């Protein structure tokens, strides 16, 4: 046997010995534990007029190493400036966070913005946020995690705020659904942004559930500001249905609500929707109907424990959901 092959044989033998050692076994168990259980945090949209202090405190409170990532809903309050200086300042603050941070846009970040002539410049501000916060295929924060953005699709290059990432057997994703009826404007001829984004979101949801099925994910978790609330879907029957009147204003979440409901029915795992909707007087908790769960955190910051195995389980605080 040629001498030059001995080092390779020795290395191979060493690898076999290491794989049989107690240390290797402990490593395998640790890796399996990470895959089977993790924790993440959600910071609900609570930014008002003193956004710097609130954001700094929230990021500090969610700096534990046990958190796989943090989702931040909204970077500024409705009454705060829409200028580049504030946007950049908030991004710089988020970049100093110890954990990976994924920003989920809130309506107050862009929908109410107006220029010096008091005309809406919501779309221009939304595009600026996309450039500033979502230019790379990774999270913000000192520690990064990779994400895949909808903007990677040539047809939807503008929609970088929609991103997905996977931990273990759970697929996570953000989707731009702002509170305030999803930025649907009742006046005729003013809904091009809403209509275009609805098309992009429809494509995005189809892709997410296709990935989840292909990867045999145990759960899909969606983050948004607006509360889609498909738990309360259903066609009223009998007299109640006959007496129901059509709403005066179109429901801006209706198309997304129906799509999620339809996709969830065909998905073997769980679908958890997390939003910044307010539930006055109640501690944030997950409400389940079938395989769809709804968690509204309001302005609070909450942690969610996740375990996977035969099926995904989610726990908020000390209450298993």
N, C-alpha and C positions, 0 to 999 in steps of 0.2 A: 504494500500500500504506500503510495507516495507520501513523504513526510509532510508536504504542505497541506494535506487534508486533515492532519491531526488537530490543528486548532479549531477547525470547524466541528470535528467530532467532539472535542472537549467542550466547546460552547454548547453543542446540542445536548450533551450529557448533563451539563450544568443546568440547562433550561429544564430538562426533565426532573432533575433533583429539586430545583426550586419550585416546580409546579406541584411536587409532592410534599413540600415542606409545610409545617404549620403556619408560617408567615404567609405563604401564598394562599392557603385556605382562608386565613383571616381577611386577606385582601379581597378575595372573591366574595366573601360574605358581606364585606363593607360595600363593595360595588353593587351587589344585589340589593342591599338595604337602601342605597341611594336611589336605585331604579324603582324600588317598590314604595318608597315614601319620600315626600318632600313637602315643603311649606312655601307659600308665597304671601305677599301683602298687597292690599289694595288701598290706596289713599283716595277717598271720595272727594268730590269737588266741593271744597269749602273755602276757596280763596275769595276774599272780599276786598276791602280797601287796603289792607296791610298784608299783601301777598308775600312779601319777602320773609317776614317773621313766621307766617304760617307754614310756608313751604320749607323753610329751614328746620323748623321744629318737626314737621312731618317726616322729612327725610332722615333726621337724626333718630327719630323713634323707630324707624324701619331699617336700621343699620346692622341688625343681628346677622351673624354669619350663617345661621340656620336657614335664612331666607334664600330661596333659589333666585327670586327676582321680585321686583316691586312694580306694580302698575300705578302710575300717577294719572288721575283723571283731571285734566285741566291745569293750565299754568298761570292763569290770571283771572281776576274778578271782572264782573261786568262793568264796573265804574272805573277800572284802571285803564291806563293808556294802551292803545293798540300800536304804539310806535316800535320801531326796530330796537331802540335802546332797551326797552323793557323786555322784549322778546329775547334779546341776546343776554341780558342779565339773568333771566330765569334759566336759560339754557346753561349758562356758566355755573349756576348754583346746582343744577341737576347733575352736571358732569362731575361734581365733587362728591356725589353720593357714594357711599361705600359699597352698596349692592347694585346689581344691574337694574336700570330703570327703563321701563317702556312707557312712553307718554301716550295716553289716550285723549284725544282732543275733546274739549268741552265747547258748547256753543258760545260761552262768554269769551272764549279765546279769539273768535272771529266773526260770528254772525251779526253782532250789533255794532261792529266797527264802522266809523264814518270819517270822511275826509274833512279838510278845512272848510269846504263848502257845505258841510252837513249832508253830504250825499253818501249813500252806502258804498263802502269799498270792501265788503265782506269777502268777495272772491279773491281780490288782490291780497288781502291779509292772510287768507287761507293758503294761498300759494306761497306766500313768504314763510309761513310756519312750516310748510312742507319742505322748503329748501333748508331751513335752519335746523329743524329737529330730525329730519328723516333722510338725510343725504347719504347715509352709510347703511350697509346690511347688517347692522348690529344695534344693540341697545345703547343708551347713554349710561353714565356712571363710571367710576374708576375701574370696576370689573365689568367686562362686556360679555354678553351672550349673543350668538348669531341669530338673526331673524331673516325671514323671507318676506319681501314686500310685494304688494300688488303691482307696484310700478315696474317690476321686472317683466310684466306682460306688456308687449308693445302697444296694445290697444288701450291700456289704462296706465300710461306712464305718469300721469299726474297724481295718482292716488297712493302716494308713498306712505300715508298715515295708516293704511291697513296693512298689518304685519302678522305673521304667524311664526311660532316656534314650538318645539316639542320637548317635553321632559318626561322621561320614562314612556309610559303608554298614554299620556295625556297631550292632546293638541290644544295649544292656547292661541288666541288671535284677538286683535283689536279690529273694530269696525266703526267707521265714522257715522254715528247716529246722534247728533246733538239733541239735548233737551229743547223744549220749545217747539214741539211738533215736528222735529227733524228738519227744521229750517224750511218748512213748507209755507209759502206765502199765498194767502187767499186771493190777492189781486191778480187779475188775468195778465198773462204774459210775463210774469216775474219769476218763474220757477225753473229756469234752465239749469241752474246749479243743482237744485233738488232732483230734477229728472235725470240729469247725467250721473249724479252720484248714486241714484237708485239703481241704474243699470250696472254701474261698477260694483255696487254692493251685492247685487244679484249674482253676478259672475263670481265674486269673491266667496260667497256662501256655498255656491255649487262646488267650487274648487276645494274649499275646506272639508266638506263632507266627503268628497271623492278621495282626498288624501287620508282622511280618518279611516275610511273603509279599506283603502289599499294597505295602510300601515297597521290595520287591526287595532286601532286606538280604542281604549276603554272609555274615553270621554273627550268631548269637545267643550272648551270653555271660551266664551265670547265676552269681551269687555267693551262697554260703550258708556256714554253719559246718559243718553235717553233710555227710558225703561220700555222695552218692547212688550213685555208682559204677555206672552202667548198662553200663560196658564189660564187666562180667563176667556180664551176663545171658545166658541161653540155657538151653534145656531139655536136661538130661542125657539121653543116649540109651543104649539097651541096658541092660546089667547095672548100670551106674553109676546110671542113673535109677531102677531098681527098688530099689536098696539105699539110696537117699537117704532119710533120716528127716526128718520135719517138724521145724522148729525149736521149741524149748520156749517161746520168747517170740516174739510177732508181730514181724515186721520193720516198724518204723515208717516206713521209706522206700519200701516196696514199691510203693504206689500211685503215688507221684511218679516213681519209677524207670521203671515201665512206661509212664507217660504220656509222659515225655521220650523214651523209646526209640521209641514209636509216632509222636510228632510229628517226631522227627528223620528218620525214614525218608521222610517226605513232604516234607521241607524240602530245597531245592536247595543251601543253604549249609552252613556248619559250625556245630556246637553245642559250645561250650566251657564246661565246668563247673569252677568254681574254688571250693575249699573249704579249711577249716583242718584237714583230716585230716592225720595225721602219717605220714610215710614215713621211718622211722628209718634213718640212715646214708646217705640219698640226697639229692642236690641236687634241689630242685624242678624238675620237667620235665613237659612235656605228653605224655601217652600217648594215642595215637589208635587208635580202632577204627572204621573207616568214616569217617563225618563227625562222630563224637562224640569230643571230647577231654576228658581229665580232668587238672586241675592241682591237686594237694594241696600247700599251702604250709606246713602245720604252724604253728609260731609265728614263721616267718620273714617278712621283708618282701622282696618281689620286684617287679621291674619287667618289664613285658611290652610288647614292640614289636609294633605292628600295621600291616600294609600291606594295602591292598585294591586291586583291579583287576578281573581276571577272576574271582579268588577271594581270599578273605581268608587271610592268613598271620600266624601268631603266633610270636614268638620270646621265649624266656625266657633272659636272660643273652646269651651269644653263640651259643646253639644254636638254629637255625631249626627250628620245629616244623611 
